[in-house]
Amino acid sequence: MLTIRLSRVGKKNHPQYRLVLQEKIKSPKGKAIKTLGYYHPLQKTFECDVSLVEKYIKEGAKPSSTVAHLLQKKGMKGMERYMDKMVMKPKKADDQQEVESNQTVATAS
């Protein structure tokens, strides 16, 4: 099965990624079938050939969750089905407020 994912190519502390088409069982650092674009998180730039990505998705390639999020921000429709539902942990301040509210309810009872 083919997958569209990010392959890191940047230096230490300077991440840069290539958007590549690969077999799912191969290592992301291995040889890619096709390079479709790039992503520079520090510069916040993401460029890809959207028509080529759509073509490969229609042929059966599945984007990774991260790539699906980036493609959705780029404006591609239908990426929701490829995204994992991320579970957000509550912040510590929220936890403390929750504990305090539970204590006040317990003392009031």
Phi, psi and omega in degrees: 000139179271147178224148175254118184213177180265140177236122185286133179229358185280172177282174176298131181066008176226075185291138171219143184231149170255141174270113187235156173255121184218165168290143184297324185280350180278156177290142177300337179274354181283185182290135181262149175289315183208139173265124187255344182172196179213162179218124176244098185293330180288325177269353180057046177242138177222117180233136176204162176273096187298321181295323178290321177297314178300320180300313182291326177293319177296330179279353174120357177288144180246129177283151175291167181300317180296316179295321179298319177297316180294319179293325178294319177296328179289338176118004178286140180264154175084015182275351183300326184289343179265350183274138173283148176277108182280134179263119181269128177280141178292150179288159182298323179298320178295320178299318181294319179295321180295317179296317180297318180293324177293324179291320180292325178292321181292321180287330179288333183284000000 
